[in-house]
Amino acid sequence: MKFPQPLYRFGETLLRHPRWYHYPLLLPLLPISLLYCTIATGKFPKKYRKFPVPIIGVGNIVVGGSGKTPVVKEIAKKLAEKYRVAVVSRGYGRRSRGVKVVSRWGEVVATPEEGGDEPVEIGLSTPALVIVAEERERGIEEAISHGAEVVILDDAFHKPIEKLEILIDTPLKNPFCLPAGGYRLPRSFLQKGDIILKEGVNFWRKTLPTSGEVLITSIANPTRLLPFVKVDEVVTFPDHHLFTPKDVEKYRHRQVVTTMKDFPKLQPLLPNLKVIPLQITLSPPVWSRIWEYVEGKG
């Protein structure tokens, strides 16, 4: 199996799961990490804006993948059985600016270039209204103007918005904040969450085995897919990468396996795509807390 490890993958290893011989590279960065943590902690909001609808935030305190988007999708699908649900995201990797509707209640109206790969993925997978906005408050206002009764924020832990805060605990071997480590905030900030999700404890992620010839993906942590795919070659790109015809031209006549996040970006370019199925399960106590919050605010 071919598995290229370009510079960005080496950097990801340093930040998340370094080996002992990597630490001499990281230690000189510790003073900057201390300064970063101090500034990030000081900028954390003290006042929070209230909105007339329940707001649920799903976030984490690390860089890279933690499973936020699959959790957002699962919550959106469940709540949409009873409420008009909107998802608001920044839209990382998009080439547009400002507030933009990506999906109108299950009808995707934007490309990954316009809305970002994860918002398009959410739009394809749920009946939610999906909106991208750098300023989440403006995104929430837009969602409410479209009739949203519940709003889910994808990655807005640090935003000054009153919400039910769901944080995914992703322990890293590297304990430091950026740039010497992979934490955006000290681990102690997990205590600010209303619900802390721990994989294998109160939420479960099941990736179903999939076979093909080539795995092509641009997710943040592709190595976690390897136990679940049977392929001859693995091709990785940076997180949120927008594929070009040149990137995948030589794979047009091969059976390509990919993630749901990458699917809308690769579909126009490759005819033989197979998506790796992923199932998310939240524990009954987690659902009870979510429903209690939503119905209490409604």
C-alpha positions as CSV (number, residue, x, y, z in Angstrom):
1,M,0.0,0.0,0.0
2,K,1.3,3.4,-1.0
3,F,0.8,6.1,1.7
4,P,2.5,9.4,1.0
5,Q,3.5,11.5,4.0
6,P,4.1,15.1,2.7
7,L,5.1,17.9,4.9
8,Y,1.5,18.7,6.2
9,R,1.2,15.1,7.4
10,F,4.5,15.4,9.3
11,G,3.3,18.6,10.9
12,E,0.1,16.8,11.9
13,T,2.1,14.0,13.6
14,L,4.1,16.6,15.5
15,L,1.1,18.4,16.8
16,R,-1.1,15.4,17.7
17,H,1.0,12.2,18.3
18,P,4.7,12.9,18.3
19,R,7.3,10.3,19.0
20,W,10.0,10.9,21.6
21,Y,12.5,12.0,18.9
22,H,10.2,14.8,17.7
23,Y,10.2,16.7,21.0
24,P,13.5,18.5,20.4
25,L,11.7,20.1,17.4
26,L,8.8,21.2,19.6
27,L,10.5,22.4,22.8
28,P,11.9,25.7,21.3
29,L,8.2,26.6,20.5
30,L,7.0,26.3,24.1
31,P,7.4,30.1,24.9
32,I,5.2,30.9,21.9
33,S,2.7,28.3,23.0
34,L,2.5,29.8,26.4
35,L,1.9,33.2,24.9
36,Y,-0.7,31.8,22.5
37,C,-2.5,30.1,25.4
38,T,-2.5,33.2,27.4
39,I,-3.9,35.3,24.6
40,A,-6.5,32.7,23.6
41,T,-7.6,32.4,27.2
42,G,-7.9,36.1,27.6
43,K,-10.0,36.4,24.5
44,F,-12.5,33.9,25.6
45,P,-15.9,35.6,25.8
46,K,-17.2,36.9,29.2
47,K,-20.7,38.0,27.9
48,Y,-22.9,35.9,25.7
49,R,-25.7,37.0,23.3
50,K,-29.1,35.3,23.6
51,F,-31.2,34.3,20.7
52,P,-35.0,33.5,20.6
53,V,-34.4,29.9,19.5
54,P,-32.3,27.1,21.1
55,I,-28.7,27.1,20.0
56,I,-26.5,24.0,20.2
57,G,-22.8,24.3,19.7
58,V,-20.7,21.3,18.7
59,G,-16.9,21.9,19.0
60,N,-13.6,20.8,20.4
61,I,-10.3,22.3,21.6
62,V,-7.9,20.7,19.1
63,V,-6.8,21.3,15.6
64,G,-7.7,18.7,13.0
65,G,-10.4,16.1,12.9
66,S,-12.4,15.1,15.9
67,G,-15.7,13.9,14.5
68,K,-17.6,17.2,14.8
69,T,-19.4,17.1,11.5
70,P,-20.7,13.5,11.9
71,V,-22.0,14.5,15.3
72,V,-23.7,17.6,13.9
73,K,-25.3,15.5,11.2
74,E,-26.7,13.0,13.7
75,I,-28.1,15.7,16.0
76,A,-29.6,17.6,13.0
77,K,-31.3,14.5,11.6
78,K,-32.8,13.6,14.9
79,L,-34.1,17.1,15.9
80,A,-35.4,17.6,12.4
81,E,-38.0,14.9,13.1
82,K,-39.7,17.5,15.3
83,Y,-38.3,20.9,14.5
84,R,-37.1,23.0,11.6
85,V,-33.3,22.7,12.1
86,A,-30.6,25.0,10.8
87,V,-26.8,24.3,10.8
88,V,-24.5,27.3,10.8
89,S,-20.8,26.9,9.9
90,R,-17.9,29.1,9.0
91,G,-17.5,27.1,5.8
92,Y,-13.7,26.3,6.0
93,G,-12.1,26.0,2.6
94,R,-14.8,27.9,0.6
95,R,-13.9,30.6,-1.9
96,S,-16.9,32.8,-1.1
97,R,-17.3,35.4,1.7
98,G,-20.2,36.6,3.9
99,V,-23.5,34.8,4.6
100,K,-24.5,32.2,2.1
101,V,-27.2,29.5,2.1
102,V,-25.7,26.1,1.2
103,S,-28.8,23.9,1.5
104,R,-32.5,24.8,1.8
105,W,-34.1,22.2,3.9
106,G,-32.3,19.3,2.2
107,E,-31.9,20.9,-1.2
108,V,-28.2,21.7,-1.8
109,V,-27.9,25.0,-3.7
110,A,-24.1,25.7,-3.4
111,T,-21.0,23.9,-4.6
112,P,-18.1,22.9,-2.2
113,E,-16.2,25.8,-3.7
114,E,-19.0,28.2,-2.7
115,G,-20.0,26.7,0.6
116,G,-17.2,24.5,1.8
117,D,-17.0,20.7,1.8
118,E,-18.4,20.0,5.3
119,P,-21.5,22.3,4.9
120,V,-22.3,20.6,1.5
121,E,-21.9,17.2,3.2
122,I,-24.3,18.2,5.9
123,G,-26.8,19.5,3.3
124,L,-26.6,16.2,1.4
125,S,-27.1,14.1,4.6
126,T,-29.8,16.0,6.5
127,P,-33.1,17.9,5.9
128,A,-31.6,21.0,7.6
129,L,-31.2,24.5,6.4
130,V,-27.4,25.0,6.1
131,I,-25.8,28.4,6.2
132,V,-22.2,29.5,6.2
133,A,-21.0,32.8,7.7
134,E,-17.7,34.0,9.2
135,E,-19.8,35.8,11.8
136,R,-21.9,33.1,13.4
137,E,-24.4,35.7,14.8
138,R,-25.2,36.8,11.3
139,G,-25.6,33.2,10.3
140,I,-28.1,32.6,13.2
141,E,-30.1,35.7,12.2
142,E,-30.3,34.5,8.6
143,A,-31.4,31.0,9.8
144,I,-34.1,32.5,12.0
145,S,-35.3,34.7,9.1
146,H,-35.8,31.4,7.1
147,G,-37.9,29.9,9.9
148,A,-35.4,27.9,11.8
149,E,-36.6,26.7,15.2
150,V,-33.3,25.2,16.4
151,V,-29.8,26.2,15.3
152,I,-26.8,24.0,15.5
153,L,-23.4,25.7,15.3
154,D,-20.5,23.7,13.8
155,D,-17.4,24.6,15.7
156,A,-18.2,27.8,17.6
157,F,-17.0,27.1,21.1
158,H,-15.2,30.5,21.4
159,K,-18.1,32.5,20.1
160,P,-20.0,34.8,22.5
161,I,-23.4,33.1,21.9
162,E,-25.6,31.5,24.6
163,K,-25.9,27.9,23.7
164,L,-25.8,24.3,24.9
165,E,-22.1,23.5,24.5
166,I,-21.2,20.0,23.3
167,L,-17.5,19.4,23.3
168,I,-15.8,16.4,21.8
169,D,-12.9,15.3,24.0
170,T,-10.0,14.3,21.7
171,P,-7.0,13.5,23.9
172,L,-3.7,14.1,22.2
173,K,-0.3,12.6,23.1
174,N,1.2,16.1,22.7
175,P,-0.1,18.1,25.7
176,F,0.9,21.6,24.4
177,C,-1.0,24.4,22.8
178,L,-0.3,25.7,19.4
179,P,2.3,26.0,17.8
180,A,4.2,23.3,19.9
181,G,1.1,21.1,20.1
182,G,-2.4,20.5,18.8
183,Y,-4.5,22.2,21.4
184,R,-6.3,25.5,20.6
185,L,-7.1,26.0,24.3
186,P,-5.8,24.3,27.4
187,R,-7.5,21.0,28.2
188,S,-9.0,22.6,31.4
189,F,-11.4,24.5,29.0
190,L,-13.3,21.2,28.5
191,Q,-14.9,22.0,31.8
192,K,-16.8,24.8,30.1
193,G,-18.8,22.3,28.1
194,D,-22.3,21.3,29.0
195,I,-21.9,17.9,27.4
196,I,-18.5,16.3,27.0
197,L,-18.5,13.5,24.3
198,K,-15.9,10.8,24.8
199,E,-15.6,8.2,22.1
200,G,-16.4,4.7,23.5
201,V,-18.0,6.2,26.6
202,N,-21.1,8.2,25.5
203,F,-20.7,8.3,21.7
204,W,-19.6,5.8,19.2
205,R,-18.3,6.1,15.6
206,K,-18.7,3.0,13.4
207,T,-16.9,3.0,10.1
208,L,-18.1,0.1,7.9
209,P,-15.5,-1.9,5.9
210,T,-15.2,-0.8,2.2
211,S,-13.1,-2.1,-0.6
212,G,-11.8,-0.6,-3.9
213,E,-8.6,0.2,-5.7
214,V,-7.7,3.6,-4.4
215,L,-8.6,5.7,-1.3
216,I,-8.6,9.4,-2.1
217,T,-9.4,11.8,0.8
218,S,-8.7,15.3,2.2
219,I,-9.8,14.8,5.8
220,A,-7.7,15.9,8.7
221,N,-6.8,12.4,10.1
222,P,-6.9,9.9,7.2
223,T,-4.9,7.2,9.1
224,R,-8.0,6.3,11.1
225,L,-9.6,5.1,7.9
226,L,-7.0,2.6,7.1
227,P,-8.3,-0.3,9.2
228,F,-11.7,0.0,7.4
229,V,-10.6,0.1,3.8
230,K,-9.2,-2.6,1.5
231,V,-7.4,-0.7,-1.3
232,D,-4.1,-0.9,-3.2
233,E,-3.2,2.7,-2.9
234,V,-3.9,5.6,-0.5
235,V,-3.8,9.2,-1.8
236,T,-4.2,12.1,0.7
237,F,-4.5,15.8,0.4
238,P,-4.6,18.7,3.0
239,D,-7.9,19.1,5.0
240,H,-10.6,20.9,3.0
241,H,-8.7,20.6,-0.3
242,L,-10.7,21.4,-3.4
243,F,-9.8,18.8,-5.9
244,T,-8.9,19.7,-9.5
245,P,-9.1,17.5,-12.6
246,K,-5.3,17.3,-12.6
247,D,-5.3,15.9,-9.0
248,V,-7.3,12.8,-9.9
249,E,-6.9,12.4,-13.6
250,K,-5.0,9.2,-13.5
251,Y,-7.6,7.6,-11.2
252,R,-10.6,8.1,-13.5
253,H,-10.7,4.5,-14.6
254,R,-10.2,3.0,-11.2
255,Q,-12.6,2.2,-8.4
256,V,-12.1,5.1,-5.9
257,V,-13.1,4.9,-2.3
258,T,-13.7,8.2,-0.4
259,T,-15.4,9.8,2.5
260,M,-18.8,11.6,2.5
261,K,-16.9,14.8,3.1
262,D,-14.9,14.4,-0.1
263,F,-17.7,12.9,-2.2
264,P,-19.3,16.2,-3.4
265,K,-15.9,17.5,-4.4
266,L,-14.9,14.3,-6.3
267,Q,-18.2,13.4,-7.8
268,P,-17.9,15.8,-10.8
269,L,-14.4,14.5,-11.5
270,L,-14.5,10.7,-11.0
271,P,-17.2,8.3,-12.4
272,N,-16.5,5.3,-10.1
273,L,-16.9,6.5,-6.5
274,K,-17.7,4.5,-3.4
275,V,-18.4,6.2,-0.1
276,I,-17.2,4.8,3.2
277,P,-20.3,4.5,5.4
278,L,-20.0,6.1,8.9
279,Q,-22.5,5.7,11.7
280,I,-22.7,7.8,14.8
281,T,-24.4,6.8,18.0
282,L,-25.0,9.1,21.0
283,S,-25.9,7.6,24.4
284,P,-29.4,8.0,25.9
285,P,-28.2,10.4,28.6
286,V,-26.7,12.7,25.9
287,W,-30.0,12.7,24.0
288,S,-31.9,13.3,27.2
289,R,-29.8,16.4,27.9
290,I,-30.2,17.7,24.3
291,W,-34.0,17.2,24.3
292,E,-34.3,18.8,27.7
293,Y,-32.5,21.9,26.5
294,V,-34.4,22.2,23.2
295,E,-37.8,21.6,24.6
296,G,-37.1,23.8,27.6
297,K,-36.0,26.7,25.4
298,G,-38.9,26.2,22.9
